[in-house]
Amino acid sequence: MSVKKVVLAYSGGLDTSVILKYLQETYQCEIVTFTADLGQGEELEPARKKAELLGVKPENIYIDDLRDEFVRDFVFPMFRANTLYEGVYLLGTSIARPLIAKRQIEIAKAVGADAVAHGATGKGNDQVRFELGYYALKPDIKVIAPWREWTLNSRTALLEFAEKHQIPIAKDKRGEAPYSTDANLLHISYEGKALENPWEEPDEDMYTRTVAPEKAPDTPTYVEIEFEGGDPVAVDGEKLGPAALLTRLNELAGANGIGRLDLVENRYVGMKSRGVYETPGGTLLSVAHRAIESLTLDRGAMHLKDEVMPRYAELIYNGFWFSPEREALQALIDQTQKRVTGVVRLKLYKGSARVVGRQSPNSLYRLDYVTFEADSVYNQKDAEGFIKLNALRLRLGAMAGKQ
């Protein structure tokens, strides 16, 4: 494949630094690096310096702060659907990939690149997510996936290649890492090595965003989350931008040991994998959003959302963010959110987040209808005909069975 200029998704770590050099040697092309700040909590300027050290021109180095766009345009729309993959996973890694792909393609168009490259392996989901995004946004783009091309099939081989080409290596990368991680403002994931045995409990010192629930404060923390049109807009009465709001919730939940998940999941490529996730603020948002919907959504709309959610979650997990079916489901979901406005109060305590209050100007909850005291708006005798009509097919079936 002939390539003139390639935009590389570049973290500055061992893998993508080796990939940068590999692209230079193999394709003899101009390299543009793109590093996305998605709130991973790492200093990104070292990535710029390393790219320059490896021969990338300063004008070809892009480091973009995408935190607000990430939360506003990707995380929040996903949370409007109460999205959970396989019932539990809040999709922290999956939802970041379409944004990275989108920005890579935007840069490729701006600089006239004819190719993009990523560092995802041939065993994982991310290769699919990145490339589906690329092709959806620029059908004629060339894609380079070095892990599917080269012979560097182990971390030892990567280290040897790096040393041969004088690529700086962080000291803690010289040995086998116990797990690999992926981080952004929504979550951090841990996979591989010590976690590959699904029977073994993760080491406590692995976690970086949450305290151990048993070591969390003995006094509960209360937090109020305000929603407008299905999206969170304030915490404890303070209006906050998307990234700032999620950061605040991460701090509150993490301090109370909330948001850990140990999961064996089904990858899109066919195998099962064991991952451990920390999604502190996202866990609070998930609980609170469903609580405000319980007041404001009609039963039919709520149940329809619950029916389509697994399909929507699967689309995101598998990399189909830019597909017409995801956009169609998003339109349905967003239509239901117009009245989802109000405040939810949560009680955070030693790993749990419980709803202890909710209120909304659009509430469909009517005390005069549900009270156990005397009322003048509901005729209980009406229930008799309602029940008999619903029971008619059951009665007919039972009578037919006796014949």
C-alpha positions as CSV (number, residue, x, y, z in Angstrom):
1,M,0.0,0.0,0.0
2,S,1.4,3.4,-1.0
3,V,0.9,6.1,1.6
4,K,2.0,9.8,1.4
5,K,0.8,11.1,4.7
6,V,-0.7,9.3,7.7
7,V,-2.5,10.6,10.8
8,L,-1.6,8.4,13.8
9,A,-3.6,8.2,17.0
10,Y,-0.7,8.7,19.3
11,S,-0.5,8.4,23.1
12,G,3.2,8.7,23.5
13,G,3.4,5.3,25.1
14,L,5.6,2.4,24.1
15,D,3.2,0.9,21.6
16,T,2.3,4.0,19.6
17,S,5.9,5.3,19.7
18,V,7.1,2.0,18.2
19,I,4.3,2.3,15.6
20,L,5.4,5.8,14.7
21,K,8.9,4.5,13.9
22,Y,7.5,1.5,12.1
23,L,5.4,3.8,9.9
24,Q,8.4,5.9,9.1
25,E,10.5,2.8,8.1
26,T,7.8,0.8,6.4
27,Y,5.9,3.4,4.5
28,Q,8.5,6.2,4.1
29,C,5.7,8.7,4.6
30,E,5.0,11.9,6.4
31,I,3.6,11.4,9.9
32,V,1.0,13.5,11.7
33,T,0.4,12.6,15.3
34,F,-2.9,13.2,17.1
35,T,-3.3,12.9,20.9
36,A,-6.7,13.4,22.4
37,D,-7.2,14.8,25.9
38,L,-10.3,12.9,27.0
39,G,-9.7,13.4,30.7
40,Q,-7.4,10.4,31.1
41,G,-5.6,12.3,33.9
42,E,-2.1,12.2,32.3
43,E,0.2,15.0,31.3
44,L,0.1,15.1,27.5
45,E,3.0,17.4,26.7
46,P,5.5,14.6,27.0
47,A,3.8,13.0,23.9
48,R,4.6,16.2,22.0
49,K,8.2,16.1,23.0
50,K,8.6,12.4,22.2
51,A,6.9,12.9,18.8
52,E,9.4,15.7,18.0
53,L,12.3,13.5,19.2
54,L,11.1,10.8,16.7
55,G,11.2,13.3,13.8
56,V,7.7,14.6,13.6
57,K,7.5,18.2,12.5
58,P,6.1,20.5,15.2
59,E,3.3,21.7,12.9
60,N,2.3,18.0,12.4
61,I,1.7,17.4,16.1
62,Y,-2.0,17.8,17.3
63,I,-2.9,17.6,21.0
64,D,-6.6,18.5,21.3
65,D,-8.7,19.0,24.5
66,L,-11.8,17.1,23.7
67,R,-13.2,16.7,27.3
68,D,-16.3,18.8,26.9
69,E,-17.1,17.4,23.5
70,F,-16.6,13.9,24.7
71,V,-19.0,14.2,27.7
72,R,-21.6,16.5,25.9
73,D,-21.8,14.8,22.5
74,F,-21.0,11.1,23.3
75,V,-21.3,10.3,27.1
76,F,-24.5,12.3,27.7
77,P,-26.5,10.9,24.7
78,M,-25.5,7.4,25.7
79,F,-26.7,8.0,29.3
80,R,-30.0,9.2,28.1
81,A,-30.7,5.6,27.0
82,N,-29.6,4.2,30.4
83,T,-27.1,2.2,28.4
84,L,-25.6,-1.0,29.8
85,Y,-23.7,-3.6,27.8
86,E,-24.6,-7.1,29.0
87,G,-26.5,-5.6,31.8
88,V,-23.7,-4.0,33.7
89,Y,-20.9,-2.3,31.6
90,L,-21.2,1.5,31.2
91,L,-19.1,1.4,28.0
92,G,-16.4,3.8,29.1
93,T,-13.9,2.6,26.5
94,S,-16.3,2.0,23.7
95,I,-17.9,5.5,23.7
96,A,-14.5,7.2,23.4
97,R,-13.5,5.5,20.1
98,P,-15.9,7.3,17.8
99,L,-14.8,10.7,18.9
100,I,-11.1,9.8,18.4
101,A,-11.9,8.4,14.9
102,K,-14.0,11.5,14.1
103,R,-11.1,13.9,15.1
104,Q,-8.5,11.8,13.2
105,I,-10.6,12.0,10.0
106,E,-11.0,15.8,10.5
107,I,-7.3,16.2,10.8
108,A,-6.7,13.9,7.8
109,K,-8.9,16.1,5.7
110,A,-7.3,19.3,7.0
111,V,-3.7,18.2,6.3
112,G,-4.5,16.2,3.1
113,A,-3.5,12.9,4.6
114,D,-4.5,9.8,2.6
115,A,-4.2,7.4,5.6
116,V,-4.9,7.0,9.3
117,A,-3.3,4.5,11.8
118,H,-4.1,3.2,15.2
119,G,-2.5,1.0,17.8
120,A,-5.3,-1.4,18.5
121,T,-4.4,-5.1,18.4
122,G,-5.9,-7.7,16.1
123,K,-7.6,-9.5,19.1
124,G,-9.6,-6.6,20.5
125,N,-12.7,-4.6,19.9
126,D,-11.0,-1.2,19.4
127,Q,-9.7,-2.0,15.9
128,V,-13.3,-2.5,14.8
129,R,-14.5,0.6,16.5
130,F,-11.8,2.9,15.1
131,E,-12.1,1.5,11.6
132,L,-15.9,1.5,11.4
133,G,-15.7,5.2,12.4
134,Y,-13.0,6.0,9.8
135,Y,-14.9,4.4,6.9
136,A,-18.2,5.9,7.9
137,L,-16.7,9.4,7.8
138,K,-14.3,9.0,4.9
139,P,-15.0,5.9,2.8
140,D,-11.9,6.2,0.7
141,I,-9.4,6.5,3.6
142,K,-6.5,4.1,3.9
143,V,-6.2,2.4,7.2
144,I,-2.9,1.1,8.7
145,A,-3.1,-1.3,11.7
146,P,0.5,-2.3,12.5
147,W,-0.5,-5.0,15.0
148,R,-2.0,-6.9,12.0
149,E,1.1,-6.4,9.8
150,W,4.3,-6.6,11.8
151,T,6.2,-9.4,13.5
152,L,6.5,-7.6,16.8
153,N,4.1,-10.0,18.6
154,S,5.1,-9.5,22.2
155,R,6.1,-6.8,24.6
156,T,9.6,-8.1,24.7
157,A,9.8,-7.6,20.9
158,L,8.5,-4.1,21.3
159,L,11.1,-3.2,23.9
160,E,13.9,-4.6,21.7
161,F,12.7,-2.6,18.8
162,A,12.5,0.6,20.9
163,E,16.0,0.1,22.3
164,K,17.4,-0.6,18.8
165,H,15.9,2.7,17.5
166,Q,16.6,4.7,20.7
167,I,13.0,5.3,21.5
168,P,12.7,6.5,25.1
169,I,11.0,4.0,27.3
170,A,9.5,4.8,30.7
171,K,11.2,2.7,33.4
172,D,8.1,1.0,34.5
173,K,7.6,-0.3,31.0
174,R,10.8,-2.4,30.9
175,G,9.1,-5.2,32.8
176,E,5.9,-7.0,32.0
177,A,3.0,-4.8,33.2
178,P,0.5,-6.7,35.3
179,Y,-2.3,-5.3,33.3
180,S,-3.0,-2.8,30.5
181,T,-5.2,0.2,31.0
182,D,-7.4,2.6,29.1
183,A,-8.5,5.8,30.7
184,N,-10.8,8.8,30.0
185,L,-13.0,11.1,32.0
186,L,-15.8,8.5,32.2
187,H,-13.7,5.5,33.3
188,I,-10.5,3.5,33.5
189,S,-10.2,-0.1,32.5
190,Y,-7.7,-2.8,33.5
191,E,-7.1,-5.9,31.4
192,G,-4.5,-8.7,30.9
193,K,-1.8,-10.5,32.8
194,A,-2.8,-10.8,36.5
195,L,-6.5,-10.4,35.5
196,E,-6.5,-13.2,32.9
197,N,-7.6,-15.7,35.5
198,P,-11.2,-14.9,36.2
199,W,-11.0,-16.6,39.5
200,E,-8.3,-14.3,40.9
201,E,-9.4,-11.2,42.8
202,P,-7.7,-8.0,41.6
203,D,-5.0,-6.5,43.8
204,E,-6.4,-3.5,45.8
205,D,-3.4,-1.4,44.8
206,M,-4.5,-1.6,41.2
207,Y,-7.4,0.8,41.6
208,T,-6.7,4.5,41.0
209,R,-10.1,6.2,41.0
210,T,-12.0,4.7,43.9
211,V,-11.1,3.9,47.5
212,A,-11.9,0.4,48.7
213,P,-15.6,0.4,49.8
214,E,-14.7,-0.9,53.2
215,K,-12.3,2.0,53.7
216,A,-14.7,4.6,52.6
217,P,-16.0,7.1,55.1
218,D,-18.3,5.9,57.9
219,T,-20.6,8.9,57.3
220,P,-22.7,8.9,54.2
221,T,-22.4,11.7,51.6
222,Y,-25.5,13.2,50.0
223,V,-25.4,14.6,46.5
224,E,-28.1,16.3,44.4
225,I,-28.0,16.0,40.6
226,E,-30.1,18.3,38.5
227,F,-31.3,17.3,35.0
228,E,-32.7,19.3,32.1
229,G,-34.1,17.5,29.1
230,G,-32.4,14.2,30.1
231,D,-28.9,15.7,30.7
232,P,-27.3,16.5,34.0
233,V,-26.6,20.3,34.4
234,A,-25.8,20.9,38.1
235,V,-24.4,19.2,41.2
236,D,-25.7,20.3,44.6
237,G,-27.2,23.4,43.0
238,E,-24.1,24.5,41.1
239,K,-24.4,24.7,37.4
240,L,-21.4,23.0,35.7
241,G,-20.2,22.3,32.2
242,P,-20.2,18.7,31.0
243,A,-16.6,17.8,31.8
244,A,-16.6,19.7,35.1
245,L,-19.8,18.0,36.2
246,L,-18.5,14.5,35.5
247,T,-15.2,15.4,37.2
248,R,-17.1,16.5,40.3
249,L,-19.2,13.3,40.4
250,N,-16.0,11.2,39.9
251,E,-14.5,12.8,43.0
252,L,-17.6,12.3,45.2
253,A,-18.2,8.7,44.1
254,G,-14.6,7.7,44.1
255,A,-14.2,8.9,47.7
256,N,-17.1,6.7,48.7
257,G,-15.8,3.5,46.9
258,I,-18.5,3.6,44.2
259,G,-18.1,2.5,40.6
260,R,-16.1,-0.7,40.5
261,L,-17.0,-3.5,38.1
262,D,-15.3,-6.9,37.5
263,L,-16.7,-8.4,34.3
264,V,-16.2,-11.2,31.9
265,E,-17.6,-9.8,28.7
266,N,-18.2,-11.0,25.1
267,R,-16.0,-9.2,22.7
268,Y,-17.3,-8.5,19.2
269,V,-14.4,-10.5,17.6
270,G,-15.8,-13.6,19.3
271,M,-13.8,-14.3,22.4
272,K,-14.6,-13.7,26.1
273,S,-12.4,-11.3,28.1
274,R,-12.1,-10.3,31.7
275,G,-11.9,-6.6,32.5
276,V,-12.1,-4.6,35.6
277,Y,-13.5,-1.1,35.4
278,E,-13.8,2.0,37.6
279,T,-16.7,4.3,36.5
280,P,-17.4,6.4,39.7
281,G,-19.2,9.4,38.3
282,G,-20.9,7.5,35.6
283,T,-22.4,5.1,38.1
284,L,-24.0,8.1,39.9
285,L,-25.4,9.4,36.6
286,S,-26.8,6.1,35.6
287,V,-28.7,5.7,38.9
288,A,-29.9,9.3,39.0
289,H,-31.0,9.4,35.4
290,R,-33.2,6.3,35.8
291,A,-34.6,7.8,39.0
292,I,-35.7,11.1,37.4
293,E,-37.2,9.1,34.5
294,S,-39.3,7.2,37.0
295,L,-41.1,10.4,37.8
296,T,-41.3,12.0,34.3
297,L,-41.6,9.2,31.7
298,D,-44.9,7.6,30.6
299,R,-44.9,3.9,31.2
300,G,-45.0,3.0,27.5
301,A,-42.1,5.3,26.7
302,M,-40.1,4.0,29.6
303,H,-40.7,0.3,28.7
304,L,-40.0,0.9,25.0
305,K,-36.6,2.5,26.0
306,D,-35.8,-0.5,28.1
307,E,-36.6,-2.8,25.1
308,V,-34.3,-1.0,22.7
309,M,-31.5,-0.3,25.2
310,P,-29.7,-3.6,24.8
311,R,-29.6,-3.1,21.0
312,Y,-28.3,0.4,21.4
313,A,-25.7,-0.7,23.9
314,E,-24.5,-3.4,21.5
315,L,-24.2,-1.0,18.6
316,I,-21.9,1.3,20.7
317,Y,-19.9,-1.7,22.0
318,N,-19.4,-3.1,18.5
319,G,-18.4,0.3,17.0
320,F,-21.5,1.4,15.1
321,W,-21.8,4.9,16.6
322,F,-22.0,6.4,13.1
323,S,-24.5,3.9,11.8
324,P,-28.0,4.8,10.6
325,E,-29.6,2.4,13.1
326,R,-27.8,4.0,16.1
327,E,-28.9,7.5,14.9
328,A,-32.5,6.3,14.5
329,L,-32.5,4.8,18.0
330,Q,-30.9,8.0,19.3
331,A,-33.7,10.1,17.8
332,L,-36.3,7.8,19.5
333,I,-34.4,8.1,22.8
334,D,-34.0,11.9,22.6
335,Q,-37.7,12.3,21.9
336,T,-38.5,10.7,25.2
337,Q,-36.2,13.1,27.1
338,K,-38.0,16.4,26.6
339,R,-39.8,16.1,30.0
340,V,-36.9,14.5,31.9
341,T,-36.2,17.5,34.1
342,G,-35.8,17.6,37.8
343,V,-33.5,16.8,40.8
344,V,-32.4,13.5,42.2
345,R,-30.8,13.1,45.7
346,L,-28.4,10.2,46.2
347,K,-27.0,8.7,49.4
348,L,-23.4,7.6,48.9
349,Y,-22.1,5.1,51.4
350,K,-19.3,2.5,51.2
351,G,-19.7,1.4,47.6
352,S,-23.4,2.0,47.1
353,A,-25.4,4.9,45.6
354,R,-29.0,4.8,46.7
355,V,-31.8,7.1,45.5
356,V,-33.4,8.8,48.5
357,G,-35.3,11.6,46.8
358,R,-36.5,12.9,43.5
359,Q,-38.6,15.8,42.3
360,S,-39.7,17.3,39.0
361,P,-41.9,20.1,37.7
362,N,-43.0,17.5,35.0
363,S,-43.7,14.7,37.5
364,L,-46.4,12.2,36.5
365,Y,-46.6,11.0,40.0
366,R,-50.0,12.0,41.5
367,L,-50.5,11.5,45.3
368,D,-54.2,12.0,44.9
369,Y,-54.4,8.9,42.7
370,V,-52.0,6.6,44.6
371,T,-52.8,7.4,48.2
372,F,-54.1,4.7,50.5
373,E,-56.3,7.3,52.1
374,A,-59.7,8.3,50.8
375,D,-59.8,9.9,47.4
376,S,-62.3,11.3,45.0
377,V,-60.5,10.8,41.6
378,Y,-60.2,7.0,41.3
379,N,-63.1,4.6,41.3
380,Q,-61.8,1.3,42.5
381,K,-64.8,-0.6,41.0
382,D,-63.4,0.2,37.5
383,A,-60.6,-2.3,38.1
384,E,-63.1,-5.2,38.0
385,G,-63.9,-4.8,34.3
386,F,-60.3,-4.1,33.5
387,I,-59.2,-7.3,35.1
388,K,-61.9,-9.4,33.5
389,L,-61.1,-8.1,30.0
390,N,-57.4,-8.9,30.5
391,A,-58.3,-12.3,31.9
392,L,-60.6,-13.2,29.1
393,R,-58.0,-14.9,26.8
394,L,-56.7,-16.8,29.8
395,R,-60.1,-18.0,30.8
396,L,-60.9,-19.0,27.2
397,G,-57.6,-20.9,27.0
398,A,-58.2,-22.7,30.2
399,M,-61.7,-23.7,29.2
400,A,-60.5,-25.0,25.8
401,G,-57.9,-27.1,27.6
402,K,-60.6,-28.8,29.7
403,Q,-62.5,-29.9,26.6
